[in-house]
Amino acid sequence: MRSGRVGGVRADRLLAIILLLQTRGRQTASQLAAEARVSVRTIYRDVVALSAAGIPIYADPTGYRLVAGFRTELTGLTEAEARGLVLAELPDAAAELGLAPTAAAVRLKLSAALPEALRAQAARMRQRLHFDAPGWYADGDRSDHLAAVAEAVWSQHVVDVRYDAWGGVVQRRLEPYGLVLKAGRWYVVASVDAAVRTFRVNQILELTVRPERFERPEEFDLAGFWRAHIAEFRERLYRGEALVRLAPQAIPSLAHLLGRAVAEAAQRGEPGPDGWLVAHIPIESESHAERELLRLGAQVEVLEPASLRQRIARTVAALSALYPGSVPSPDPGHQRHRSADSVAG
């Protein structure tokens, strides 16, 4: 069994050398060794083996190349490479799933299968586009169980997980239907207790792959489920509303700091005589709104609800106590508005 595996690895490497020379032209032994992750000496032996097998590889002082006009049609995908096809242009995601070498082999075979003109166009496109899935302030998920979850998805095996849920650690038996990468975070969509739910992979504390397999419903649409899940999540996310005043300089950063829904709501607000915008914005909860709105500092004033206004006032008072000293006079526009608001109240 071991010798067969070694032979398979070498056969894959020999094919990769041919495809590299076919798609990229002349390559040095060092370049081929770096791509194949082997030593230069191994590349020397591989080239001799390919030449002995009738592959027209020529060497000159600048490297190796194939004779002009030679092409191999040995570009079929293996079963593992077919899995990696969707990740061919997402190397970071492929690496997290343990599929980096497979995805690289897919890219090489796909490139080799293209006519030369299209191959050059694809190469230019690859040089001009790069996909970086994680958000700006996160490097993505780190989970020891991601590769095992992925394998269970491919093989349709039931898994037992110990999961860190909102209410505490729970045990769940999952039938994993698919994986979703959202903003650098991996989610597994799985059937549990006759319902399809979503779980953060990096919140799986322990995982055991069971011997029994499950039948994935043929009609299940992973992309469609995820779209519906996101729509439902956003609908549940904003459970309340706040009336706020926003300084003009706060408007451009709203989408970045507080999200698109808040920015869109602010655009529907009414500008006051002082240029500040009065708008109703959606909020998740008062505690969450307090944390988020404080990010805008003195560029936002909460008018309603009174309980949220009081929460923020208490926090500001506590901050003021931490930083004693002279405090600049409040904005006259603020004073006028607050006085009018008090009279109206």
C-alpha positions as CSV (number, residue, x, y, z in Angstrom):
1,M,0.0,0.0,0.0
2,R,2.8,2.4,0.9
3,S,4.8,1.9,-2.3
4,G,1.6,2.5,-4.3
5,R,1.0,5.8,-2.6
6,V,4.5,6.9,-3.2
7,G,4.2,6.0,-6.8
8,G,1.0,7.9,-7.1
9,V,2.6,11.0,-5.5
10,R,5.4,10.8,-8.0
11,A,3.1,10.3,-11.0
12,D,1.2,13.5,-9.9
13,R,4.4,15.4,-9.6
14,L,5.6,14.3,-13.1
15,L,2.3,15.4,-14.6
16,A,2.6,18.7,-12.8
17,I,6.0,19.3,-14.3
18,I,4.7,18.7,-17.8
19,L,1.7,21.0,-17.2
20,L,3.9,23.7,-15.7
21,L,6.2,23.6,-18.7
22,Q,3.2,23.6,-21.0
23,T,1.4,26.5,-19.4
24,R,4.4,28.7,-18.3
25,G,7.1,27.9,-20.8
26,R,10.7,27.7,-19.8
27,Q,11.2,26.9,-16.1
28,T,14.4,26.5,-14.0
29,A,14.9,23.5,-11.8
30,S,14.6,25.7,-8.8
31,Q,11.2,27.1,-10.0
32,L,9.9,23.5,-10.6
33,A,11.2,22.4,-7.2
34,A,9.5,25.3,-5.5
35,E,6.1,24.5,-7.2
36,A,6.4,20.8,-6.4
37,R,7.8,21.3,-2.9
38,V,10.7,18.9,-3.5
39,S,14.4,19.3,-3.8
40,V,16.2,20.4,-7.0
41,R,17.9,17.0,-7.0
42,T,14.4,15.3,-7.2
43,I,13.5,17.5,-10.2
44,Y,16.7,16.4,-11.9
45,R,15.6,12.8,-11.5
46,D,12.1,13.5,-12.6
47,V,13.2,15.2,-15.8
48,V,15.4,12.2,-16.6
49,A,12.4,9.9,-16.0
50,L,10.1,12.0,-18.3
51,S,12.7,12.1,-21.0
52,A,13.1,8.3,-20.8
53,A,9.3,8.0,-21.1
54,G,9.3,10.0,-24.4
55,I,8.3,13.4,-23.2
56,P,10.3,15.9,-25.3
57,I,11.8,18.0,-22.5
58,Y,14.9,20.0,-23.5
59,A,17.4,21.6,-21.2
60,D,19.5,24.7,-21.9
61,P,21.5,27.1,-19.6
62,T,18.3,29.0,-18.8
63,G,16.2,26.0,-17.7
64,Y,13.8,23.3,-19.1
65,R,11.2,23.6,-21.8
66,L,9.0,21.4,-24.0
67,V,9.6,21.1,-27.7
68,A,7.5,23.6,-29.6
69,G,4.0,22.3,-30.4
70,F,4.0,19.5,-27.8
71,R,0.8,19.4,-25.7
72,T,-0.5,16.7,-23.3
73,E,-4.2,16.1,-22.9
74,L,-3.6,14.5,-19.5
75,T,-5.5,17.2,-17.7
76,G,-8.5,15.3,-16.2
77,L,-9.4,16.1,-12.6
78,T,-9.2,13.5,-9.9
79,E,-12.0,13.1,-7.4
80,A,-10.2,15.2,-4.8
81,E,-9.4,17.9,-7.4
82,A,-13.1,18.1,-8.4
83,R,-13.8,18.9,-4.8
84,G,-11.2,21.7,-4.9
85,L,-12.6,23.1,-8.2
86,V,-14.8,25.7,-6.5
87,L,-11.8,26.9,-4.4
88,A,-9.3,27.2,-7.3
89,E,-9.2,31.0,-7.0
90,L,-9.5,31.1,-3.2
91,P,-6.2,29.8,-2.0
92,D,-6.6,31.0,1.6
93,A,-9.9,29.3,2.0
94,A,-8.5,26.1,0.3
95,A,-5.6,26.2,2.8
96,E,-8.0,26.4,5.8
97,L,-9.8,23.4,4.5
98,G,-6.6,21.5,3.9
99,L,-7.1,21.6,0.2
100,A,-4.3,24.0,-0.8
101,P,-2.2,21.5,-2.9
102,T,-5.4,20.2,-4.5
103,A,-6.7,23.6,-5.5
104,A,-3.2,24.5,-6.9
105,A,-3.4,21.3,-9.0
106,V,-6.8,22.3,-10.3
107,R,-5.6,25.8,-11.3
108,L,-2.7,24.2,-13.2
109,K,-4.9,21.7,-15.0
110,L,-7.5,24.2,-15.9
111,S,-4.8,26.5,-17.2
112,A,-3.2,23.7,-19.2
113,A,-6.6,22.8,-20.8
114,L,-7.1,26.3,-22.2
115,P,-5.8,27.4,-25.6
116,E,-2.7,29.6,-25.4
117,A,-4.5,32.9,-26.1
118,L,-7.2,32.2,-23.4
119,R,-4.5,31.0,-21.0
120,A,-2.7,34.3,-21.4
121,Q,-6.0,36.2,-20.7
122,A,-6.7,34.1,-17.6
123,A,-3.1,34.8,-16.4
124,R,-3.7,38.5,-16.8
125,M,-7.0,38.3,-15.0
126,R,-5.4,36.5,-12.1
127,Q,-2.7,39.2,-11.9
128,R,-5.3,41.9,-11.7
129,L,-7.9,40.3,-9.3
130,H,-7.3,39.1,-5.8
131,F,-9.9,37.8,-3.4
132,D,-9.4,38.4,0.3
133,A,-12.3,37.0,2.3
134,P,-11.6,38.1,5.9
135,G,-12.7,41.5,7.1
136,W,-10.3,44.3,7.8
137,Y,-10.1,43.8,11.5
138,A,-10.1,40.0,11.6
139,D,-7.8,37.3,10.2
140,G,-10.7,34.8,9.8
141,D,-11.5,31.8,11.8
142,R,-9.0,29.4,13.4
143,S,-10.4,26.0,14.1
144,D,-8.8,22.6,14.6
145,H,-12.1,21.0,13.4
146,L,-12.6,22.8,10.0
147,A,-11.0,20.1,7.9
148,A,-12.9,17.3,9.7
149,V,-16.2,19.2,9.2
150,A,-15.4,19.6,5.5
151,E,-14.6,15.9,5.1
152,A,-17.9,15.0,6.9
153,V,-19.7,17.3,4.4
154,W,-18.1,15.6,1.4
155,S,-18.6,12.1,2.7
156,Q,-22.0,12.7,4.3
157,H,-21.1,11.3,7.7
158,V,-22.9,12.2,10.9
159,V,-20.9,14.1,13.5
160,D,-21.2,14.6,17.2
161,V,-20.1,18.0,18.4
162,R,-19.6,19.7,21.7
163,Y,-20.6,23.3,20.8
164,D,-20.2,26.6,22.6
165,A,-23.6,28.1,22.1
166,W,-25.0,31.4,23.4
167,G,-26.6,29.8,26.4
168,G,-23.7,27.6,27.2
169,V,-21.9,24.5,26.0
170,V,-24.3,21.9,24.4
171,Q,-24.0,18.5,22.7
172,R,-25.4,18.2,19.2
173,R,-25.6,15.4,16.6
174,L,-25.3,17.0,13.1
175,E,-25.9,16.0,9.6
176,P,-23.7,18.5,7.8
177,Y,-25.2,19.7,4.5
178,G,-22.6,22.3,3.6
179,L,-20.0,24.9,4.5
180,V,-20.3,28.7,4.0
181,L,-17.5,31.2,4.2
182,K,-18.8,34.6,5.3
183,A,-16.4,37.6,5.9
184,G,-13.6,35.2,6.8
185,R,-15.8,33.1,9.1
186,W,-16.7,29.5,8.4
187,Y,-20.3,28.2,9.1
188,V,-21.6,24.7,8.8
189,V,-25.2,24.3,7.7
190,A,-26.5,21.1,9.2
191,S,-29.7,19.2,10.0
192,V,-30.2,18.7,13.7
193,D,-33.4,17.5,15.4
194,A,-35.3,17.6,12.0
195,A,-34.4,21.3,11.5
196,V,-31.7,22.9,9.4
197,R,-29.6,25.3,11.4
198,T,-26.3,27.2,11.2
199,F,-23.2,26.7,13.4
200,R,-20.0,28.7,13.7
201,V,-17.2,26.2,13.0
202,N,-14.7,27.8,15.4
203,Q,-17.3,27.4,18.3
204,I,-17.1,23.6,17.9
205,L,-15.0,22.5,21.0
206,E,-15.0,18.8,20.2
207,L,-15.9,16.8,17.2
208,T,-16.4,13.1,16.6
209,V,-17.1,11.7,13.1
210,R,-19.6,8.8,13.4
211,P,-19.5,5.7,11.1
212,E,-23.1,6.2,10.0
213,R,-23.9,8.2,6.9
214,F,-26.9,10.4,6.1
215,E,-28.8,11.2,2.9
216,R,-28.5,14.8,1.9
217,P,-31.8,16.0,0.4
218,E,-31.4,16.4,-3.3
219,E,-33.6,19.5,-3.3
220,F,-31.6,21.3,-0.6
221,D,-30.1,24.5,-2.0
222,L,-27.2,25.7,0.1
223,A,-27.0,29.2,-1.5
224,G,-30.8,29.7,-1.3
225,F,-30.8,28.6,2.4
226,W,-28.0,31.0,3.2
227,R,-29.8,34.0,1.5
228,A,-32.9,33.2,3.5
229,H,-30.9,32.8,6.7
230,I,-29.2,36.2,6.2
231,A,-32.5,37.9,5.5
232,E,-34.1,36.4,8.6
233,F,-31.1,37.3,10.7
234,R,-31.2,41.0,9.6
235,E,-34.9,41.1,10.3
236,R,-34.4,39.8,13.8
237,L,-31.3,41.9,14.3
238,Y,-33.0,45.3,14.6
239,R,-35.7,45.0,17.3
240,G,-36.0,48.6,18.2
241,E,-35.6,52.2,17.0
242,A,-33.9,55.3,18.2
243,L,-34.4,59.0,17.3
244,V,-31.0,60.7,17.0
245,R,-29.3,63.9,15.8
246,L,-26.3,63.4,13.6
247,A,-23.6,65.9,12.8
248,P,-22.9,66.4,9.1
249,Q,-19.4,65.0,9.5
250,A,-20.7,61.8,10.9
251,I,-22.8,60.8,7.8
252,P,-19.9,59.6,5.6
253,S,-18.7,57.1,8.2
254,L,-22.1,55.7,9.3
255,A,-22.0,52.7,6.9
256,H,-18.5,51.7,8.1
257,L,-19.1,52.2,11.8
258,L,-22.7,51.3,12.3
259,G,-23.7,49.3,9.2
260,R,-25.6,49.9,6.0
261,A,-29.1,49.7,7.6
262,V,-28.3,52.6,9.9
263,A,-26.7,54.6,7.1
264,E,-29.7,54.1,4.9
265,A,-32.1,55.1,7.7
266,A,-30.1,58.3,8.3
267,Q,-30.4,59.3,4.7
268,R,-34.1,59.4,5.2
269,G,-33.8,61.9,8.1
270,E,-34.6,65.6,8.1
271,P,-31.8,68.3,8.3
272,G,-32.3,70.9,11.0
273,P,-31.5,74.6,10.8
274,D,-28.1,73.9,12.3
275,G,-27.3,71.3,9.6
276,W,-27.6,68.3,12.0
277,L,-29.7,65.5,10.7
278,V,-32.6,64.2,12.7
279,A,-33.4,60.5,11.9
280,H,-35.0,57.3,13.2
281,I,-32.4,54.5,13.1
282,P,-32.8,50.8,13.8
283,I,-31.1,49.4,16.9
284,E,-30.6,45.8,18.2
285,S,-30.9,46.6,21.9
286,E,-30.2,49.6,24.1
287,S,-27.0,48.1,25.4
288,H,-25.7,47.4,21.9
289,A,-26.9,50.8,20.7
290,E,-25.0,52.5,23.5
291,R,-21.8,50.8,22.6
292,E,-22.2,51.6,18.9
293,L,-23.3,55.2,19.1
294,L,-20.5,56.1,21.5
295,R,-18.2,55.3,18.7
296,L,-19.4,58.5,17.1
297,G,-18.5,60.6,20.1
298,A,-19.9,64.1,20.1
299,Q,-21.2,63.7,16.6
300,V,-24.4,62.0,17.7
301,E,-27.1,62.9,20.2
302,V,-29.8,60.4,21.2
303,L,-33.2,62.1,21.6
304,E,-35.4,59.0,22.1
305,P,-35.9,56.6,23.8
306,A,-35.3,58.4,27.1
307,S,-33.8,55.2,28.7
308,L,-31.1,55.0,26.0
309,R,-30.4,58.7,26.3
310,Q,-29.9,58.2,30.1
311,R,-27.7,55.2,29.6
312,I,-25.4,57.2,27.4
313,A,-25.5,60.2,29.8
314,R,-24.4,57.9,32.7
315,T,-21.5,56.5,30.6
316,V,-20.4,60.0,29.5
317,A,-20.5,61.2,33.2
318,A,-18.4,58.2,34.2
319,L,-15.9,59.0,31.4
320,S,-15.8,62.6,32.5
321,A,-14.9,61.5,36.0
322,L,-12.0,59.5,34.6
323,Y,-10.7,62.6,32.8
324,P,-11.2,65.5,35.2
325,G,-10.3,69.0,34.1
326,S,-11.7,71.8,32.0
327,V,-14.5,70.7,29.7
328,P,-15.1,72.8,26.5
329,S,-18.5,74.5,26.3
330,P,-21.1,72.5,24.4
331,D,-22.0,73.3,20.9
332,P,-24.5,76.2,20.8
333,G,-26.7,74.3,18.4
334,H,-26.8,71.5,20.9
335,Q,-27.9,73.9,23.6
336,R,-30.6,75.5,21.5
337,H,-32.0,72.1,20.5
338,R,-31.9,70.7,24.0
339,S,-33.7,73.8,25.4
340,A,-36.4,73.5,22.8
341,D,-36.7,69.8,23.4
342,S,-37.1,70.5,27.2
343,V,-39.8,73.0,26.5
344,A,-41.6,70.7,24.1
345,G,-41.3,67.9,26.7
